[in-house]
Amino acid sequence: MKCIRTYLLAKVLLIAMPLWALAQAGSQALPAVIPLPVTMTPSTGSFIIDGTTKIVVTDSALNKMAGLLNGYVLAYGNKPLSKTTITPGNNFISLSIDSTGIPHKEGYLLHVDKKSIRCIGHDASGVLYGLQTLRQLWQAGKGSIEVPCYTINDDPRFAYRGMALDVSRHLFPVSFIKKYIDWLALYKFNTFHWHLTDDQGWRIEIKKYPRLQSVAAWRNETLIGHKKELPHRFDGKRYGGYYTQQQIKEVVQYAADRHITIIPEIEMPGHASAALAAYPTLGCTGGPYTTATFWGVFDDVYCAGNDSAFVFLQNVLDEVMTLFPSKYIHIGGDECPKTRWKVCAKCQQRKQTLHLPDEHALQSYFIQRMEQYVNSKGRQIIGWDEILEGGLAPNATVMSWRGEEGGKAAIAQHHSVIMTPETNCYFDYYQSLYAEEPLAAGGFTPLQKVYGYEPLAGNADSATTTYLAGVEGQAWSEYYTSEAQAAYMIFPRALALAELAWTPKSKRNYENFLNRLRGEASLLKHQKINYDPHFDDITYTAVPVQNNVLQINLQSAARGSDIRYTTDNTVPTIQSSLYTSAIEIKNTCTVKALLFNRQHQPTGRLFQQSFRIHKAVGATVTLLNKPIDRFNPGNTTLVNGLFGSNRYNDNQWLGFSGNDLEAVIDLGKQQTVQHLALQVLNYHWQRMWAPVTLQLLASKDGEHYTELYRQNSFPVNGINKVDVPVTPVQVQYIKVIGTNKGVIPAGEYGAGGNALLLIDEIVVE
Ligand code: TNX
C-alpha cells in the first residue's frame, strides 16, 4: 500500500493540488483512469519502466502496439524500450492476445506487479485499450516511469463509441486530425465520424470532379459573430481548402493503427450548396449557386428528379469507398428542405412516375436509391434521423440527433441505431452560462448533462435494444474558429461521453468521475488538449419560497473550497459572507460569489447573477397547455425573478410546441399593478417563433378579465422584451395569452413542423 500512497502523493503534488485535497478525497483518490474500468484491484508496490525494460511481443500482429507503447514512453522524454520475443525473468511489458481467456470483444486484462506488466487483449483493440489504461495509471518522470500494481479487467459497454468532427464549416489541418485521433484512442473511442461535406465547403478531393477542389472547397467569406446577430457581418476573406486523397489515406492508416474506424460523411440530398456551386446542373434550378458563407439550412439541394445527380453522387462515393474501408458510409439525409422539389418539374415528374405521395417520399426514394448503390458495393449506410421520414431505407443505420424519438422508431423497425441527442451530445453548445464563455451555437450542455445521459432512459441494456449500437458526440464547427477553441468545446465533455460509452452503467458516478478528471489534468496538459477547466464553477438554483422572496442555493463541485458571496455588487473577498445555507433574497440584487481555497485564495471564475424581485415572485402559476419536455423547467420559472438568456437552453425558458401559451398568475390577494414585463424569443433558425399575438389581461376574481395590452409584432431577432406600463389597477389575477405561430411556413428552417413559442419571467409591479 505504501507505494500506492507514494504514487498518489506524487501525482497529487504534480498537479499542484493542495495537500489537504488528498485527505479530502480520501478513499476516492483513485488513479485517474477515464473511462473507469470494469474492475480495478490494487496490490502492493509498483513496477518501474526504465531504459532496461523490454517489450515482449511474440505475435507480429502486435508490433504496431509495441510501436505505440514506445511512442508513449518517448513522449515523456524516456528512451524507447527494446523489443524481444523471449520472455525474460522480470522487468518486461508483454503484449499478447488471448481471445478465449478474455471473452469480450475489445476487452483486456492489464496486470501490473513488481516484476512485470502483462497486457492481454481479446484482440489487438483490447491490447490498445490496455495500453491506454496503462498510460493513465503511470507516473512518468525523466528516466523512469512508475506504475502502481493493479489487476484490471475491462471491456466496453457499447460496440460503437464515436466522436464526430465537422471540417466543412471550419477546416482543420491533417496535423490536428491526427492529434484528435490520438485523443480519441486515449479515451477508448473506436469511431471517428468525419463530416467532410456541407454547404460551406467540400473537403475531400474527388479526382473525377476537379471543380469540387477549385470551387466547392472555397467560400468567399465567413460570418462574423453569431448567426442570430442581424444584420449579418462578414470577414471578406476567401476561406477554404480540402484534404488530398493522399492525405486521407494517411489519416485512415493513422486511425487504423489506433483501432479507430473513420466513417466518412458525404451529405445528401441537403447541405449541398458547395457541390452545387461547382456543378449547378445537379440542382433543381440550375443555379447559379455559391458556397454558403453563413450557417444554417439552405433550400438548394440535389435535384431528386435528375439522374445525373445520382450518377455524380455514385461516382463520388466510388472514390470515397476506395479511400475509406469502413463498413459504414454516412450519407447525411438531415435538414433537406423540400422547397425546390415542390416546384421542380423533374422532381414532380419523378414523384408522379413512382406514385410517391409527397416530397418526404421523394427524399426516402433518394436515400434508398443511394443505399442500394452503397449496398451493391458491400457497404452499409448511416443517415441522420430524418431518413425515417417517408420510409426508412431497408438496411440503414439511424443516427438519432433530434432527441431519441428517431432512434426509438428505428429500433422498433429493427434497425441499428446510434444515439446522439442534441440535448446531451452536441459539443457545439455552451457548457457554462458564464458570460465570458466564447461564442457558441446556443444551447446549454454542461458536463454533468453529458455524463448523466443514459440512452433509452436506462433500458439500453435490455434484450429489446440489441439494435442500440452505441453513442456519439457531435463537434459541429460553425463556432470553432481555431484548434484551441475546438478542443475547449469538445473536452472534457468527450471524456464524459467516453465513460458513458465504455463503463457499465452501474459503475458510473459523476462525483467520482470529477475526481478522476481533476487527476487527469497533467495528462490532458501533456497531450496539449486545451480542455475547458471550469467544471468546478459555482452554479445556482433559485426557488421562490413565498411571495416576493427567493431562495438562492449556490453550489460547486470543487472539493474543500469555501464559497463567499456578496449581494451589494462588490467582488467577494475572504471577509465576505461565507455561504453555508440557502440565501433568502427579498430585494432586486446581484449575487456575486467566489471560491476560496484552504490558503484563502480565490480560485476559478467570478459568479454573478441578477435577481429581480417583483410582485409575482412566488405567485401560483397555472398553465392551460403543457410545455414540451425540453423546455419545461416548471411553472415557477415564469415567476422566479430570473430572465432567460440568449443561450435559450438555460432552464429559464418555457416552451410550447405548436400549442398556445395561456398562463394565469394568482398574486394571492388583490394588489395594485402598474407595470408588466416579459420576454419572448425569436430564433427562427432554431424553430423558435415569437407569438402571433400576445395578450395581457387582468382580473379581480379570476373569472372576468379585462385586456390591458396586446402586441402583434415582435421584430427583434432574438430576445423581444415586452415592457408595458399600465394605468394602475387593483387585481389578483394576471393572464398571459400567446398565440403560437403553429406550423412553420415554407422557406423557413423546420418548415412544416411545429413552431416553438418560448417565454420567460412575467414581471408584475
Ligand atoms: C444541425 S445535427 C445540423 C448541423 C449543424 C448543427 C448545429 C445535424 C444532422 N445537422 O448541420 O451544424 O445542427 O448544432
Residues whose N, C-alpha, C, O or C-beta is under 5 A from the ligand:
A	BS01	TNX	D334 W384 W401 D428 A441 W476
